[in-house]
Amino acid sequence: MIFELEGFVANKVKVMEGVYYLSIESPSISSVAYPGQFVLIRVSPSLDPLLRRPFSIAGVKDGCVEVLFSVVGRGTELLSRVKIGDVLSLRGPLGKGFPAPSFELLLVGGGMGVAPLLFAHQRYGGKIVFGVKDKVYKGLCDWIRDNVGDGLSLFSEDGSIGERGTALDGALSLACSDAEVWVCGPDAMLYEAFRVLSGKVKRLLGSFESRMACGIGGCYGCSIRTKGGMKRVCYDGPVFDLREVF
C-alpha cells in the first residue's frame, strides 16, 4: 500500500557539511516499508519546485521514516533548511526493495549510496563495507560508525579513513562464494561490482538511482535498459539483479 500523508520532522542532524539526516513522523509508511524502498518528499510547502524528490529510506524507528541525503541541487538545499517540528508531505513506501536474504549478507556502499544499506543492516544485519574518497567524509564515516556499530568496514581511496582502497576492494576481500552482495552507489560502481563479483557470489543485487517524477511507474521518466527490455527504476526497481542489467 502506498500512502500520501503529512508528517512532522521529529529529528534533524547535520552529519557533515552538506549532508543531513532527517527523521520524519509517518507511522503508516514506517510500519510497512522494507529495505531498498524509497519515499518522495515535497521539499517546500508550495508547488515550487513542482516535483517531489526521491530519497532512499535509511531506517525506521518509533513510527518515523529516516532519510540521509546530501545537498546536490535546489530541492535538497530547500530540504536541508527544514526545522524540527516542520511538516513535510511524503508519498511512499515506493518501489521494490531488497528481498529477504537467503545467504550470508554483505552490504557494499559508496558515498551517499550507503543510505538504503543502513536500513538493510537495521533489518537483516550482515556486514557493511563503506567507501569514500578521502578525509572530507570523516564526519559521515563517524556518524555511520556510531549508528552501525560492529560489522562496519571503512575504506578511503587515499587511506586517510579506514583501509586504503574502494568499497569494492573491501567487497572483494570479504565476499565468499556463499555470500549475497547488495550494492548501492553510482551506476559506474554498480557496473564495476557486476564486473568483479558476478559469478563469485550467490546473489548480486544493486539499487539504482534516477531522476523521477511520479514514483509510481506512470511517467516512464526513470526507465533504464535491461536484458529484459526497458524497466522503470521507480516501479520495477530500484533494486535489480545486476546480471539482469549489465
C-alpha positions in Angstrom: 0.0 0.0 0.0 1.2 3.5 -0.9 0.5 6.4 1.4 0.4 10.1 0.8 0.5 11.9 4.1 2.0 14.7 6.1 4.4 14.2 9.0 6.4 16.5 11.2 10.2 16.5 11.4 11.0 14.6 14.6 14.8 15.0 14.4 17.4 16.6 12.2 21.1 16.2 12.4 23.8 17.9 10.3 26.1 14.9 9.7 28.8 16.9 8.0 28.9 19.9 5.7 26.2 19.3 3.0 24.9 16.0 4.5 21.8 15.8 6.6 19.8 13.2 8.5 16.0 13.6 9.0 13.6 11.6 11.0 10.0 12.2 9.8 6.9 11.1 11.7 5.0 8.7 9.4 3.7 5.5 11.3 1.8 4.3 8.2 4.8 4.3 6.0 7.4 3.1 8.6 5.2 0.1 9.5 5.2 -1.4 6.1 8.5 -0.2 4.5 11.3 -2.6 3.8 14.9 -2.0 2.8 15.5 -0.7 -0.7 12.3 1.2 -0.9 12.1 5.0 -1.0 9.8 8.0 -0.4 9.0 11.1 -2.4 9.2 14.2 -0.3 7.7 17.6 -1.2 10.6 19.8 -0.2 8.7 23.0 0.3 5.1 24.0 1.4 4.5 25.5 -2.1 4.4 23.9 -5.5 7.8 25.3 -6.3 9.6 23.1 -7.1 6.7 21.2 -8.6 8.2 17.7 -8.4 8.8 15.8 -5.2 12.3 14.5 -4.6 13.1 10.7 -4.1 15.0 9.6 -1.0 16.0 6.1 0.0 14.6 5.0 3.3 17.7 4.8 5.6 15.8 3.3 8.5 12.6 3.3 10.5 12.2 3.9 14.2 9.5 4.9 16.6 6.9 5.5 13.8 9.3 7.6 11.8 11.0 7.3 8.4 14.7 8.2 8.3 16.4 9.7 5.3 20.1 10.6 4.8 20.9 13.0 2.0 23.5 15.3 0.5 22.8 18.7 -0.9 23.1 18.4 -4.6 20.6 20.9 -6.0 17.9 23.3 -5.2 15.5 20.6 -3.9 17.8 19.1 -1.4 19.1 22.6 -0.5 15.5 23.5 0.4 15.1 20.3 2.4 18.2 21.0 4.3 16.6 24.1 5.7 13.7 22.4 7.4 13.5 22.6 11.2 12.3 20.1 13.8 8.6 20.4 14.0 8.1 21.4 10.4 5.6 19.4 8.4 6.5 17.6 5.2 4.4 15.8 2.7 5.5 12.2 1.9 4.5 9.6 -0.6 5.6 6.0 0.0 6.8 3.5 0.5 7.7 3.2 -3.2 9.4 0.7 -5.4 10.5 -2.9 -5.0 13.3 -3.2 -2.4 15.6 -6.0 -1.5 14.2 -9.5 -0.9 15.0 -11.1 2.4 18.5 -12.5 2.2 18.9 -16.3 1.8 22.7 -16.3 2.3 25.5 -14.5 4.2 24.8 -10.8 3.6 27.5 -8.3 2.5 26.3 -4.7 2.0 28.6 -2.5 -0.1 28.1 1.2 -0.4 29.9 4.1 -2.0 29.2 7.7 -0.9 25.6 8.6 -0.2 24.6 5.2 -1.7 25.1 3.9 1.8 21.6 5.2 2.9 19.4 2.2 1.9 22.1 -0.2 3.3 21.7 1.3 6.7 18.0 0.2 6.6 19.1 -3.2 5.3 21.6 -3.6 8.1 19.0 -2.5 10.7 16.5 -5.1 9.4 18.8 -8.0 8.4 22.2 -7.5 10.0 25.2 -8.6 7.9 28.5 -6.7 7.2 28.7 -3.3 5.7 31.6 -2.1 3.5 31.6 1.6 3.1 33.9 3.5 0.8 34.7 7.3 0.4 37.1 9.3 -1.5 39.1 11.0 1.3 39.0 12.5 4.8 36.5 15.2 3.7 33.9 12.5 4.5 35.2 11.8 8.1 32.0 13.3 9.6 29.8 10.9 7.6 32.0 7.9 8.4 31.9 8.8 12.1 28.1 9.1 12.0 27.7 5.8 10.3 30.1 4.1 12.7 28.1 5.4 15.6 24.9 4.1 14.1 26.0 0.8 12.7 28.5 -0.3 15.4 30.0 -3.7 14.8 30.2 -5.1 11.3 31.4 -1.9 9.6 34.5 -1.8 7.4 35.6 1.6 6.2 37.7 2.3 3.1 39.0 5.5 1.6 40.9 6.0 -1.7 43.8 7.9 -0.1 43.9 5.7 3.1 43.0 8.6 5.4 40.0 6.8 6.8 40.0 3.1 7.4 41.8 1.0 4.9 43.2 2.3 1.6 41.0 1.3 -1.3 37.5 1.4 -2.6 34.4 -0.2 -1.2 34.7 -2.8 -4.0 38.2 -3.6 -2.9 36.7 -4.3 0.5 34.0 -6.4 -1.0 36.5 -8.5 -2.9 38.4 -9.2 0.3 35.3 -10.1 2.3 32.9 -11.8 -0.2 32.9 -15.6 -0.3 31.1 -18.0 -2.6 28.3 -18.3 -0.1 27.8 -14.5 0.2 24.9 -12.5 -1.1 26.0 -9.0 -2.0 23.9 -5.8 -2.1 25.5 -2.8 -3.7 24.4 0.9 -3.7 26.2 3.7 -5.4 26.7 5.4 -8.7 25.9 3.4 -11.9 29.7 3.1 -12.6 30.2 1.5 -9.3 27.3 -0.9 -9.9 28.8 -1.9 -13.2 32.2 -2.5 -11.7 30.6 -4.6 -8.9 29.0 -6.7 -11.7 32.3 -7.0 -13.5 34.3 -8.1 -10.5 31.8 -10.0 -8.4 29.4 -11.6 -10.9 29.8 -15.4 -10.8 31.7 -15.3 -7.5 28.8 -14.9 -5.1 25.4 -16.5 -4.6 23.4 -13.4 -5.5 24.3 -9.8 -6.6 21.8 -7.1 -6.3 22.1 -3.3 -6.9 20.0 -0.3 -6.1 19.8 2.2 -8.9 19.4 5.9 -8.6 17.5 8.0 -11.1 15.6 11.3 -11.5 11.9 10.6 -11.5 8.6 12.4 -11.4 5.7 10.3 -10.2 7.4 7.5 -8.4 4.7 5.0 -9.3 5.6 4.0 -12.9 3.3 6.3 -14.7 5.7 8.7 -16.5 8.5 6.3 -17.5 11.0 9.1 -16.9 13.3 6.9 -14.9 13.5 3.9 -17.3 16.7 2.0 -17.8 17.7 -0.5 -20.3 17.9 -4.2 -19.1 18.3 -7.5 -20.8 14.5 -7.9 -20.4 13.8 -4.5 -22.0 13.2 -1.1 -20.6 12.4 -1.1 -16.9 11.3 1.7 -14.6 13.6 2.3 -11.6 10.7 3.6 -9.5 8.3 0.7 -10.1 10.3 -2.3 -11.3 13.2 -1.3 -9.1 15.1 0.5 -7.7 16.6 -2.9 -6.8 17.7 -5.1 -9.7 19.8 -8.2 -10.1 22.9 -6.7 -11.7 23.1 -9.6 -14.0 19.8 -8.6 -15.4 21.0 -5.1 -16.2 24.6 -5.5 -17.4 
